Structures are given as structure tokens and as C-alpha cells.
Amino acid sequence: MEGKRKGARQTAFNVLNRVEGGDAFADILLMKETEGLSALDAGLSTEIVYGVLRWKMRLDNAIDLFASIRTKKLEHRVLNALRIGTYQLLFLDRVPSSAAINESVKLLRKDGARKSGFVNALLRKIDSERPSVRLPEDAAPEKRISVEFSHPEWLVRRWALRYGLAEAEALCKANQEPPPRVVRVNTLVTARTELMESLAAAGFKAAASVYSPFAVEVIGGGPLDALDRRYYIQDEASQLVSTLLSPEPGSKVLDACSAPGGKTTHLAQLMENRGSILALDKSISRLKSVESTALRLGVGIIRTEAVDASSPLAFAKEGSFDYILVDAPCTGLGVVRRSPDIKYRRREDDIASAALIQSALLMNLSCYLKKGGVLVYSTCTFEPEETEEVVGGFLERNPGFCLEDAAKALPDGCAPLVDEKGFFRPLPHKHGMDGFFGARLRKL
């Protein structure tokens, strides 16, 4: 057991050091680093990595209360060893304090006795004085929310101005919860009820999700098989973007930002694998994931092209597609609970930069839609500059397009996910799914 715990923590330490260095994303790196580990090791490593990333600012606040050197001045290897130990002490009740402290100290064996001794003494102090671990006293509400729920203060301020303090706090709190494990049934090979029965027989608790008719929430059991052709692991909000477009079987579809292929293959599923989908992405390597996903799920109507979709498409004629999906690159601030490192990577000026790219994509791709055709613009963020302002600016410049009510295109029961303007806008703290935005536009 001791070797397993040591391996799990060392793996988490390696991942966090690379994420802190800015050269890797936690989810991608974890998949690679946990290969070959036991289920116990992989589970503990994943828990520590995501726990530290979710609660990093609160952990640093606790460390700063007792450390003689501020966290901002500590080298990141020492700081990450402290974070790993502090997270276990404050958040993981089943981990003995001795294991949390000793195994964190061992992470710095190669860094010298002074550094490992510093970590040992500080973690023991935090452990012995847990009741003294407190949030900032007499701080502004935004500051208190920022530290308590580990969100950058600039982001808390934005949400407080838009939603009010209480709702901003509820949103930050929801972002700290692990997201539900949801899969999309591949109706090309099975039905939702059959998949649920099969998952139950395999030791999982499977339940039909509330809004998407293709979604199954999976609880308990071991890890899901990412290579199973009967389903694709995908949040319910992401699934509903494809249903917002709802292309008819036999139609011609353009998916402009398709990697890694979840929405692309879902579109093919809605089309009953009849018609054609042209899937674009700037990255050849990312398009390979689209192709491999399509192959696994039995989809045969997708063709890929590596291209920047904000520039004219040399291989496509204007007005040649029945449906277009513009799932635009964005700040990703709607999926913080799924990718907690995003909230630390982003800066406020990233929002305006993303909006410029999004507007260019939408303007360019709209030319390729047939008259009477439907275009869906979507993002996994809900910041106004990246969502309704992009769409509003486009409609002002393009009177030949109109906005349709998303509630009329989505499955029955999805009206709560649509705002008064007709935009698809699920929120984590209100609907229990990722934060998304979707606008359904028709060319007149």
C-alpha cells in the first residue's frame, strides 16, 4: 500500500509541476501519466491533481498563514509539495495525517534536506493548527469569495457585476464540484435503455439525464472504457449543441472547429450516418482524433480538412452547405469545474482577444451556408463579449440572417436552458451541467 501511495503522489507531483510550468494541460497529461497505474493509484493521483487545482488559491491562503516565506516567492516544486500535503490534510478525511505529511516530504528527497525539512515543519504546523486556518478577515466580498472558492478575483468581480454577489458565489461554488460523469449513447449501434442496462450489469449505476435524450449519467463503478463504441464521454450541455443544429439525414454539413470530434460524430448520429460532414480544424494532429473517434463509433460520412476556418475555404463553394456548426474556440470559462486549471490560465483581456477570432470565424463561415440553411454558433463560455455580443454584431452586419428561438429546436423539456432572447445558455449552478452558449441562426 505504501508503494502505491508513493507512486500515486509522485505522479500527481509530476503532473502539477508541468501544469504549473505552463507546458501541459492537466486532463491530457493525467491520461498519459496514469497509464500502467493500478485503479487505486490512478484514482488517488487524479483526486490530488484536480483537488489541488480546484482549491489552489485556498490552499495557498492556508500555507501563507503559517509560512515564513510567502507562496508567491516559493519555487514551484516546493509549493506543489506543500499544496499536495495541505490538500490531503484539509480535504481528504480518509488519508492519515502522517501519510499526507511524510509522503509529501518524500517528493523533495532529491531537492535537499533544507527544502524537505521546510515542507515537513510547515505541514506539521498546519496539521496541528487546523482550527486556525481561516479565510481573509475584513476582506471585500469579492476577495472572500475569490479565496474561499479559489477563483481569480477579476473573474469574481465580473460575475458579481453581472449576476449579483449571491449568484456569483453560487457559480463559483458549483465550479468546485466534480462534474457528473455523462456519456452520449451511440444510437448507430445501440439504444439508451440497452446501454443503461448493460452499464448496470457491469456494476455502474446508470440514469437517464434530464435534458438530452442521448445522455446517460454514470455513477460509481470503475473507470469507463474510452474505446467502447456504444458511447462517447460527453457532457449533457455539449450534446445539446448538436441537437440545436439538428441536421436532417442526407444533408450537407460543415463542422468548422471539429476536434476532438464529439459534436462531429453526434451530428453524424443525428443524420443516421447519411449525407456528408466536412470537419475542419487548424491542427492535423487534432483532426486525427476526429477520424479515430469516427472510426470507433462506426461513422462513415466525415471528411477532414486541416485549415484555418477564419479565412476563405479554397475547397468549398459559397452557399453550398445546408447546416454549419461554428463551435468557436473560446476562453472555456464555462467548463472550469471540468478543467480547473483554465481559471488560472486565463486573463481578462483574453476575452476580447477570443471575441475577435470568433467574429472572424462567424463572418467567414456564414458565406458557405445555403439560403434557408441553419448555422449554430456555440462556445463553452458565457461571457457576453464571446456570446451574445458576437452574435449581435454579426446580425447587425448581416441582415440576411435571423435568430431563431433555441427552445423550439431543442428537445422537449429544454426550455429552462434558454434565456429570454432565445439563446441556449445552461449554467453549472442552475442546471448541473457545463456552462455553454448557443445561437441558432437561419439564412433568409
C-alpha positions as CSV (number, residue, x, y, z in Angstrom):
1,M,0.0,0.0,0.0
2,E,2.8,2.4,0.9
3,G,4.4,1.9,-2.6
4,K,1.1,2.5,-4.3
5,R,0.5,5.7,-2.4
6,K,4.1,6.9,-3.1
7,G,3.6,6.2,-6.8
8,A,0.2,8.0,-6.9
9,R,1.6,11.1,-5.2
10,Q,4.7,11.2,-7.3
11,T,2.5,11.0,-10.4
12,A,0.4,13.9,-9.1
13,F,3.5,15.9,-8.3
14,N,4.9,15.4,-11.8
15,V,1.6,16.5,-13.4
16,L,1.2,19.6,-11.2
17,N,4.8,20.7,-11.8
18,R,4.3,20.6,-15.5
19,V,0.9,22.3,-15.3
20,E,2.4,25.0,-13.1
21,G,5.2,25.4,-15.7
22,G,2.6,26.1,-18.3
23,D,3.6,23.4,-20.8
24,A,0.7,21.0,-20.3
25,F,-3.0,20.7,-19.5
26,A,-4.0,18.6,-16.5
27,D,-6.5,16.3,-18.2
28,I,-4.3,15.3,-21.2
29,L,-1.2,14.8,-19.0
30,L,-3.1,12.8,-16.4
31,M,-4.3,10.3,-19.1
32,K,-0.6,9.7,-20.1
33,E,0.9,9.7,-16.6
34,T,-1.6,7.3,-15.1
35,E,-1.2,4.7,-17.8
36,G,0.0,1.5,-16.1
37,L,-1.0,2.5,-12.6
38,S,-3.5,0.5,-10.6
39,A,-7.0,1.8,-10.3
40,L,-6.2,2.8,-6.8
41,D,-3.1,4.7,-7.8
42,A,-4.8,6.4,-10.7
43,G,-7.7,7.4,-8.6
44,L,-5.6,9.0,-5.9
45,S,-3.4,10.8,-8.4
46,T,-6.4,12.2,-10.2
47,E,-8.1,13.2,-6.9
48,I,-4.9,15.1,-5.8
49,V,-4.3,16.8,-9.1
50,Y,-7.9,18.0,-9.6
51,G,-8.2,18.8,-5.9
52,V,-5.1,20.9,-5.8
53,L,-6.1,22.7,-9.0
54,R,-9.7,23.3,-7.8
55,W,-8.6,24.7,-4.4
56,K,-5.2,26.2,-5.2
57,M,-5.9,29.7,-4.0
58,R,-7.5,28.5,-0.8
59,L,-4.5,26.1,-0.2
60,D,-2.1,29.0,-0.8
61,N,-4.0,31.1,1.7
62,A,-3.6,28.3,4.3
63,I,0.1,28.0,3.6
64,D,0.6,31.7,3.8
65,L,-0.9,31.8,7.3
66,F,1.9,29.7,8.7
67,A,4.9,30.0,6.3
68,S,7.8,32.4,6.8
69,I,8.1,32.7,3.0
70,R,5.0,33.8,1.0
71,T,3.8,31.3,-1.6
72,K,4.5,33.8,-4.4
73,K,8.2,33.6,-3.6
74,L,8.4,29.8,-3.2
75,E,9.8,27.7,-6.1
76,H,7.0,25.7,-7.7
77,R,8.4,22.2,-6.7
78,V,8.4,23.2,-3.0
79,L,5.0,24.9,-3.4
80,N,3.4,21.9,-5.1
81,A,4.7,19.5,-2.5
82,L,3.1,21.8,0.1
83,R,-0.2,22.0,-1.8
84,I,-0.4,18.3,-2.1
85,G,0.1,17.8,1.6
86,T,-2.2,20.6,2.6
87,Y,-4.9,19.4,0.3
88,Q,-4.8,16.0,1.9
89,L,-4.8,17.5,5.4
90,L,-7.7,19.8,4.8
91,F,-9.9,18.0,2.3
92,L,-9.2,14.2,2.4
93,D,-10.6,12.8,5.7
94,R,-9.6,9.2,4.9
95,V,-5.9,10.0,4.5
96,P,-3.9,9.8,7.8
97,S,-2.1,13.0,8.6
98,S,1.2,11.1,8.9
99,A,0.8,9.7,5.4
100,A,-0.1,13.1,3.9
101,I,2.9,14.8,5.6
102,N,5.5,12.1,5.1
103,E,4.7,11.3,1.5
104,S,4.8,15.0,0.6
105,V,8.2,15.4,2.2
106,K,9.5,12.4,0.2
107,L,8.6,14.2,-3.0
108,L,11.5,16.6,-2.3
109,R,14.1,13.9,-1.5
110,K,16.2,15.0,-4.4
111,D,15.9,18.7,-3.6
112,G,17.9,18.6,-0.4
113,A,17.3,18.4,3.3
114,R,16.6,22.1,3.8
115,K,13.6,22.1,1.4
116,S,12.2,18.8,2.6
117,G,12.6,19.9,6.2
118,F,10.8,23.2,5.4
119,V,7.9,21.3,4.0
120,N,7.9,18.8,6.9
121,A,7.8,21.6,9.5
122,L,5.2,23.6,7.8
123,L,2.8,20.7,7.1
124,R,3.0,19.6,10.7
125,K,2.2,23.1,11.8
126,I,-0.9,23.3,9.5
127,D,-2.0,19.9,10.8
128,S,-1.6,20.9,14.5
129,E,-3.4,24.2,14.0
130,R,-6.2,23.4,11.6
131,P,-8.8,25.4,13.6
132,S,-6.6,28.5,12.9
133,V,-6.9,28.0,9.1
134,R,-9.2,30.9,8.2
135,L,-10.3,33.0,5.3
136,P,-9.2,36.6,4.9
137,E,-10.8,38.7,7.6
138,D,-12.5,42.0,6.9
139,A,-11.9,41.5,3.2
140,A,-14.2,42.8,0.4
141,P,-16.9,40.2,-0.5
142,E,-15.2,39.6,-3.9
143,K,-11.9,38.9,-2.2
144,R,-13.5,36.5,0.3
145,I,-15.3,34.6,-2.5
146,S,-12.1,34.5,-4.5
147,V,-10.1,32.8,-1.8
148,E,-12.9,30.6,-0.3
149,F,-13.8,29.1,-3.8
150,S,-10.4,29.6,-5.5
151,H,-11.4,31.8,-8.4
152,P,-9.3,34.8,-9.6
153,E,-10.7,38.0,-8.2
154,W,-11.1,39.6,-11.6
155,L,-13.5,36.8,-12.6
156,V,-15.5,37.0,-9.4
157,R,-15.9,40.8,-9.9
158,R,-17.2,40.2,-13.5
159,W,-19.7,37.7,-12.3
160,A,-20.8,39.8,-9.3
161,L,-21.4,42.8,-11.6
162,R,-23.5,40.6,-14.0
163,Y,-25.4,38.3,-11.6
164,G,-25.0,39.8,-8.2
165,L,-22.8,38.6,-5.3
166,A,-25.0,35.8,-4.2
167,E,-25.3,34.2,-7.6
168,A,-21.6,34.8,-8.4
169,E,-20.8,32.9,-5.2
170,A,-23.2,30.1,-6.1
171,L,-21.5,29.8,-9.6
172,C,-18.0,29.7,-8.0
173,K,-19.2,27.1,-5.5
174,A,-20.7,24.9,-8.3
175,N,-17.4,25.1,-10.2
176,Q,-15.7,23.5,-7.3
177,E,-17.8,20.4,-7.5
178,P,-16.6,17.4,-9.6
179,P,-18.7,17.3,-12.8
180,P,-21.1,14.4,-13.3
181,R,-19.8,11.6,-15.5
182,V,-22.0,11.6,-18.5
183,V,-21.9,9.6,-21.8
184,R,-23.7,10.0,-25.1
185,V,-25.3,6.8,-26.3
186,N,-24.2,5.9,-29.9
187,T,-27.6,5.3,-31.4
188,L,-25.9,3.9,-34.6
189,V,-25.2,0.7,-32.6
190,T,-27.5,0.7,-29.6
191,A,-30.3,2.4,-27.7
192,R,-30.2,4.4,-24.5
193,T,-32.2,1.8,-22.5
194,E,-30.0,-1.0,-23.7
195,L,-26.8,0.9,-22.8
196,M,-28.1,1.7,-19.3
197,E,-29.0,-2.0,-18.7
198,S,-25.5,-3.0,-19.9
199,L,-23.8,-0.5,-17.7
200,A,-25.9,-1.6,-14.7
201,A,-24.9,-5.2,-15.3
202,A,-21.2,-4.1,-15.3
203,G,-21.5,-2.6,-11.8
204,F,-22.3,1.0,-12.7
205,K,-25.4,3.0,-11.6
206,A,-26.8,4.5,-14.8
207,A,-29.6,7.0,-15.1
208,A,-31.1,8.9,-18.0
209,S,-30.1,12.6,-17.9
210,V,-32.7,15.3,-17.6
211,Y,-32.4,17.2,-20.9
212,S,-30.5,15.4,-23.6
213,P,-32.3,12.3,-25.0
214,F,-28.9,10.8,-25.7
215,A,-27.3,11.3,-22.3
216,V,-26.7,8.8,-19.5
217,E,-25.2,9.8,-16.2
218,V,-22.9,7.1,-14.9
219,I,-22.3,6.8,-11.1
220,G,-19.9,4.5,-9.2
221,G,-18.1,1.6,-10.7
222,G,-14.6,1.7,-12.1
223,P,-13.3,3.8,-15.0
224,L,-15.3,3.9,-18.2
225,D,-13.8,2.3,-21.3
226,A,-12.9,5.2,-23.6
227,L,-12.8,2.8,-26.5
228,D,-16.3,1.4,-26.2
229,R,-18.1,2.0,-29.4
230,R,-21.5,2.2,-27.7
231,Y,-21.0,5.6,-26.2
232,Y,-18.9,8.7,-26.2
233,I,-18.0,10.5,-22.9
234,Q,-19.5,14.0,-23.3
235,D,-21.3,16.5,-21.0
236,E,-25.0,17.0,-21.5
237,A,-24.6,20.6,-22.5
238,S,-22.2,19.8,-25.2
239,Q,-24.6,17.2,-26.5
240,L,-27.4,19.7,-26.8
241,V,-25.3,21.9,-29.0
242,S,-25.6,19.3,-31.8
243,T,-29.3,18.9,-31.2
244,L,-29.7,22.7,-31.5
245,L,-28.4,22.3,-35.1
246,S,-30.3,19.0,-35.7
247,P,-29.2,18.4,-39.3
248,E,-31.5,16.2,-41.4
249,P,-30.3,12.8,-42.7
250,G,-28.8,13.2,-46.1
251,S,-27.9,16.8,-45.7
252,K,-24.5,18.5,-46.3
253,V,-22.9,19.8,-43.1
254,L,-19.8,21.9,-42.2
255,D,-18.3,21.5,-38.7
256,A,-15.8,24.3,-38.6
257,C,-13.9,23.7,-35.4
258,S,-14.4,19.9,-35.0
259,A,-11.6,18.5,-32.9
260,P,-11.7,16.3,-30.8
261,G,-14.9,15.0,-32.6
262,G,-17.6,14.7,-30.0
263,K,-20.0,17.1,-31.7
264,T,-19.0,16.0,-35.2
265,T,-19.8,12.4,-34.5
266,H,-23.0,13.4,-32.8
267,L,-24.1,15.3,-35.9
268,A,-23.5,12.1,-37.9
269,Q,-25.5,10.2,-35.4
270,L,-28.4,12.6,-35.8
271,M,-28.1,12.3,-39.6
272,E,-28.3,8.5,-39.2
273,N,-24.9,8.3,-40.9
274,R,-26.4,9.6,-44.2
275,G,-25.2,12.7,-46.0
276,S,-21.8,14.3,-45.6
277,I,-19.9,16.2,-42.9
278,L,-16.8,18.3,-43.7
279,A,-14.9,18.6,-40.4
280,L,-12.3,21.4,-40.2
281,D,-9.6,22.2,-37.7
282,K,-6.3,24.0,-37.8
283,S,-4.4,21.1,-36.3
284,I,-3.7,17.9,-38.3
285,S,-2.9,16.0,-35.1
286,R,-6.2,17.1,-33.6
287,L,-8.1,16.0,-36.7
288,K,-6.7,12.5,-36.2
289,S,-8.7,12.3,-33.0
290,V,-11.8,13.2,-35.1
291,E,-11.0,10.4,-37.5
292,S,-10.3,7.8,-34.8
293,T,-13.4,8.7,-32.9
294,A,-15.5,8.4,-36.1
295,L,-13.9,5.0,-36.8
296,R,-14.6,3.7,-33.3
297,L,-18.3,4.8,-33.4
298,G,-18.9,3.5,-36.9
299,V,-19.4,6.9,-38.6
300,G,-18.6,6.9,-42.3
301,I,-19.7,10.3,-43.5
302,I,-17.0,12.5,-42.1
303,R,-14.2,14.1,-44.2
304,T,-11.5,16.1,-42.5
305,E,-9.5,19.2,-43.7
306,A,-6.8,21.0,-41.8
307,V,-7.4,24.7,-42.4
308,D,-7.9,28.0,-40.6
309,A,-11.7,28.4,-40.8
310,S,-11.4,32.2,-40.3
311,S,-10.0,32.5,-43.9
312,P,-11.7,31.7,-47.2
313,L,-12.1,28.0,-47.9
314,A,-10.4,27.2,-51.2
315,F,-12.1,23.8,-51.4
316,A,-15.7,24.9,-50.7
317,K,-18.2,26.9,-52.7
318,E,-20.2,29.7,-51.2
319,G,-23.8,28.7,-50.3
320,S,-23.0,25.0,-50.5
321,F,-23.9,23.7,-47.0
322,D,-27.3,23.0,-45.6
323,Y,-26.0,23.3,-42.0
324,I,-23.0,24.8,-40.3
325,L,-21.7,24.4,-36.8
326,V,-19.3,27.0,-35.5
327,D,-18.2,25.7,-32.1
328,A,-15.8,28.5,-31.7
329,P,-12.5,28.5,-29.7
330,C,-13.1,30.5,-26.5
331,T,-11.8,31.2,-23.0
332,G,-13.5,28.0,-21.8
333,L,-14.8,29.7,-18.6
334,G,-18.0,27.6,-18.7
335,V,-16.1,24.4,-18.1
336,V,-14.0,25.4,-15.1
337,R,-15.3,22.5,-13.0
338,R,-14.1,20.1,-15.6
339,S,-10.8,21.8,-16.3
340,P,-10.0,23.8,-13.2
341,D,-6.6,24.9,-14.5
342,I,-8.4,27.1,-17.0
343,K,-9.3,29.7,-14.4
344,Y,-5.7,30.3,-13.6
345,R,-4.5,30.4,-17.2
346,R,-7.0,33.0,-18.3
347,R,-6.6,36.8,-18.1
348,E,-9.4,39.3,-18.5
349,D,-8.0,40.6,-21.8
350,D,-8.2,37.0,-23.2
351,I,-12.0,37.5,-23.5
352,A,-11.7,40.4,-26.0
353,S,-9.0,38.6,-28.0
354,A,-11.2,35.5,-28.3
355,A,-14.1,37.6,-29.4
356,L,-12.1,38.9,-32.4
357,I,-11.3,35.4,-33.6
358,Q,-14.9,34.3,-33.0
359,S,-16.3,37.2,-35.1
360,A,-13.9,36.4,-37.9
361,L,-14.9,32.8,-37.9
362,L,-18.6,33.5,-37.9
363,M,-18.4,36.2,-40.7
364,N,-16.3,34.0,-42.9
365,L,-18.2,30.7,-42.5
366,S,-21.7,32.3,-42.9
367,C,-20.8,32.7,-46.6
368,Y,-20.9,29.0,-47.1
369,L,-24.5,28.5,-45.9
370,K,-27.3,27.9,-48.4
371,K,-30.3,30.2,-48.4
372,G,-32.7,28.8,-45.9
373,G,-29.9,26.9,-44.1
374,V,-29.1,26.9,-40.4
375,L,-25.9,27.9,-38.6
376,V,-25.3,27.3,-34.9
377,Y,-22.7,29.5,-33.2
378,S,-21.6,28.0,-29.8
379,T,-19.0,28.4,-27.1
380,C,-18.2,26.7,-23.8
381,T,-18.2,30.1,-22.1
382,F,-21.0,32.5,-21.1
383,E,-19.0,35.8,-21.1
384,P,-21.1,38.4,-23.0
385,E,-18.2,39.5,-25.3
386,E,-17.8,36.0,-26.6
387,T,-21.5,35.1,-26.9
388,E,-24.5,37.4,-27.5
389,E,-22.2,40.4,-28.5
390,V,-20.5,38.3,-31.2
391,V,-23.9,37.2,-32.5
392,G,-25.4,40.7,-32.1
393,G,-22.6,42.2,-34.1
394,F,-22.9,39.6,-36.8
395,L,-26.7,40.1,-37.2
396,E,-26.2,43.9,-37.4
397,R,-23.8,43.4,-40.3
398,N,-25.8,40.6,-41.9
399,P,-29.5,41.4,-42.2
400,G,-29.9,38.3,-44.4
401,F,-29.8,36.2,-41.2
402,C,-32.2,35.9,-38.3
403,L,-32.0,34.5,-34.8
404,E,-34.3,31.6,-34.1
405,D,-35.6,30.6,-30.6
406,A,-33.4,27.8,-29.4
407,A,-36.3,26.4,-27.3
408,K,-38.1,25.4,-30.5
409,A,-35.2,23.5,-31.9
410,L,-34.0,21.7,-28.7
411,P,-35.7,18.5,-27.3
412,D,-38.8,18.8,-25.3
413,G,-38.2,20.0,-21.7
414,C,-35.2,22.1,-22.6
415,A,-37.0,25.5,-22.2
416,P,-35.3,26.2,-18.8
417,L,-32.0,26.2,-20.6
418,V,-33.0,29.0,-23.0
419,D,-33.0,32.7,-22.0
420,E,-35.5,35.4,-22.9
421,K,-33.6,36.3,-26.0
422,G,-33.8,32.7,-27.4
423,F,-30.1,31.8,-26.7
424,F,-29.2,28.3,-25.3
425,R,-27.5,29.2,-22.0
426,P,-27.1,26.4,-19.4
427,L,-25.2,27.3,-16.3
428,P,-23.4,24.9,-13.8
429,H,-25.0,26.3,-10.7
430,K,-28.5,26.3,-12.1
431,H,-28.7,23.2,-14.4
432,G,-25.9,20.9,-13.2
433,M,-24.1,20.9,-16.5
434,D,-21.2,22.7,-18.1
435,G,-21.7,26.4,-19.0
436,F,-22.4,26.8,-22.7
437,F,-23.9,29.2,-25.1
438,G,-25.6,28.5,-28.4
439,A,-27.4,30.7,-31.0
440,R,-29.4,29.2,-33.9
441,L,-29.2,31.4,-37.0
442,R,-31.1,31.0,-40.3
443,K,-30.1,32.4,-43.6
444,L,-33.2,34.0,-45.1
